[in-house]
Amino acid sequence: METKSDEQAAPEKTIFNAIAQGDLDEFNNILSHHKGSVDLFDENGMTALQHAAYKGNKEMVQLLLDRGADVNSGKHEYNYTALHFGALSGNSDVCRLLLNAGAKPTATNSVGRTASQMAAFVGNHHTVATINNFVPLSEISYYSVPRGQQTEPYLPPVLVEPLHKFVLGVNIHPVRLALNIQHTPVLLENADKASKVLEMLCKREMTRGSDTNEVMAFKYHYLSYVLKEIHNIRDKQKSNTDKEEKKHDPIEIFAKKLLKPGKDGVSLDLMDSFLKDCVREFPYRECTTFHQMVTALTSKDPPPALSVINCTINGQRGFVDAIPYCSTCGEEKPAKKCSKCKMVQYCDRECQRLHWFVHKKACNREPAPPMTTPNNAKANIDASELTSQLQNLVTG
């Protein structure tokens, strides 16, 4: 005969079993019949949300959050939160869901480690970047409401979510950013307004006193710089009377300009110059982040500007040369390869089409080792040297 405590434990056991087995149908069925709180605990103080996060099950996490699960539960015996478990799972989408629901990225476990630090410890670098790049929606929506004597806000409300998604992006390759803008027409149409708001966010971030985040401030500046450049190309097209010129997509003009190889046929000199100009125009020249980037870029044998900016925003990574990248936009682990030579990789046909004007010259030549870094300009970067320049971004 079952005791009362056994009956009470039944919902916990069934829901934890469904999560462990990844059985979404059974999980849905249990939730539909469970009328109370979904903050059910196991013997270690782990909630159902923490179990789902550890499994990296995005659908289960979303369902539990919709039912009001406590995203910052502190009853785990080692003080792990749902975000810690999501970070350990390596699922960036799960981490983003938890962060949007109010998960605290600064919460530490019993050994004083944040979720981001635990993700770095197990090598989930994309998850680290997702957590460190997170910005609450409220930071963006602040500018969508008229304040003081304003008759209209700096940012139209319709731009809040698209701009927020743009800011949260982890891949900061300028061509990927341009493609993201192209896929969001409302952002492209209002690139000037979005750019101005990003500069305001940059200034706001640099005037927080002890809470100043120099890295995030530079990211806002960088995103604004890319948007501004694309807006300038569109403006130039509008004022141009040449009908042939107007036929070209501003995103394609921007992307092909940056992807055009230098005289050696390999180095991306125009991209490097564009990104160095971006660093040079960062207005807060006394901050540590700026000095470290400049030092790296002006060293005797400098790495590509894209590598410096990426290390600044997303942190230094080991074994980066072993990771395949899209030859066009730098996205990791692309799904496609050139059908002819099988040597270069792309995210999709769009990326392959954009890069064809470069690759067609080499496609029929003798096969060469595939590119494994987002920039061919510098294949062998001295990781230790770059680390010494870019580590410790907050303290001098």
Rosetta blueprint (number, residue, H / E / L):
1 M L
2 E L
3 T L
4 K H
5 S H
6 D H
7 E H
8 Q H
9 A H
10 A H
11 P H
12 E H
13 K H
14 T H
15 I H
16 F H
17 N H
18 A H
19 I H
20 A H
21 Q H
22 G L
23 D L
24 L H
25 D H
26 E H
27 F H
28 N H
29 N H
30 I H
31 L H
32 S H
33 H H
34 H L
35 K L
36 G L
37 S L
38 V L
39 D L
40 L L
41 F E
42 D L
43 E L
44 N L
45 G L
46 M L
47 T E
48 A H
49 L H
50 Q H
51 H H
52 A H
53 A H
54 Y H
55 K L
56 G L
57 N L
58 K H
59 E H
60 M H
61 V H
62 Q H
63 L H
64 L H
65 L H
66 D H
67 R L
68 G L
69 A L
70 D L
71 V L
72 N L
73 S L
74 G L
75 K L
76 H L
77 E L
78 Y L
79 N L
80 Y L
81 T L
82 A H
83 L H
84 H H
85 F H
86 G H
87 A H
88 L H
89 S H
90 G L
91 N L
92 S H
93 D H
94 V H
95 C H
96 R H
97 L H
98 L H
99 L H
100 N H
101 A L
102 G L
103 A L
104 K L
105 P L
106 T L
107 A L
108 T L
109 N L
110 S L
111 V L
112 G L
113 R L
114 T L
115 A H
116 S H
117 Q H
118 M H
119 A H
120 A H
121 F H
122 V L
123 G L
124 N L
125 H H
126 H H
127 T H
128 V H
129 A H
130 T H
131 I H
132 N H
133 N L
134 F L
135 V L
136 P L
137 L H
138 S H
139 E H
140 I H
141 S H
142 Y H
143 Y H
144 S H
145 V L
146 P L
147 R L
148 G L
149 Q L
150 Q L
151 T L
152 E L
153 P L
154 Y L
155 L L
156 P L
157 P H
158 V H
159 L H
160 V H
161 E H
162 P H
163 L H
164 H H
165 K H
166 F H
167 V H
168 L H
169 G L
170 V L
171 N L
172 I L
173 H L
174 P H
175 V H
176 R H
177 L H
178 A H
179 L H
180 N H
181 I H
182 Q H
183 H L
184 T L
185 P H
186 V H
187 L H
188 L H
189 E H
190 N L
191 A H
192 D H
193 K H
194 A H
195 S H
196 K H
197 V H
198 L H
199 E H
200 M H
201 L H
202 C H
203 K H
204 R H
205 E H
206 M H
207 T L
208 R L
209 G H
210 S H
211 D H
212 T L
213 N L
214 E H
215 V H
216 M H
217 A H
218 F H
219 K H
220 Y H
221 H H
222 Y H
223 L H
224 S H
225 Y H
226 V H
227 L H
228 K H
229 E H
230 I H
231 H H
232 N H
233 I H
234 R H
235 D H
236 K H
237 Q H
238 K H
239 S H
240 N L
241 T L
242 D L
243 K H
244 E H
245 E H
246 K H
247 K L
248 H L
249 D L
250 P H
251 I H
252 E H
253 I H
254 F H
255 A H
256 K H
257 K H
258 L H
259 L H
260 K L
261 P L
262 G L
263 K L
264 D L
265 G L
266 V L
267 S L
268 L L
269 D H
270 L H
271 M H
272 D H
273 S H
274 F H
275 L H
276 K H
277 D H
278 C H
279 V H
280 R H
281 E L
282 F L
283 P L
284 Y L
285 R L
286 E L
287 C L
288 T H
289 T H
290 F H
291 H H
292 Q H
293 M H
294 V H
295 T H
296 A H
297 L H
298 T L
299 S L
300 K L
301 D L
302 P L
303 P L
304 P L
305 A H
306 L H
307 S H
308 V H
309 I H
310 N H
311 C H
312 T H
313 I H
314 N H
315 G L
316 Q L
317 R L
318 G L
319 F L
320 V H
321 D H
322 A H
323 I L
324 P L
325 Y E
326 C L
327 S L
328 T L
329 C L
330 G L
331 E L
332 E E
333 K L
334 P L
335 A L
336 K E
337 K E
338 C L
339 S L
340 K L
341 C L
342 K L
343 M L
344 V L
345 Q E
346 Y E
347 C L
348 D L
349 R H
350 E H
351 C H
352 Q H
353 R H
354 L H
355 H H
356 W H
357 F H
358 V H
359 H H
360 K L
361 K L
362 A L
363 C L
364 N L
365 R L
366 E L
367 P L
368 A L
369 P L
370 P L
371 M L
372 T L
373 T L
374 P L
375 N L
376 N L
377 A L
378 K L
379 A L
380 N L
381 I L
382 D L
383 A H
384 S H
385 E H
386 L H
387 T H
388 S H
389 Q H
390 L H
391 Q L
392 N L
393 L L
394 V L
395 T L
396 G L
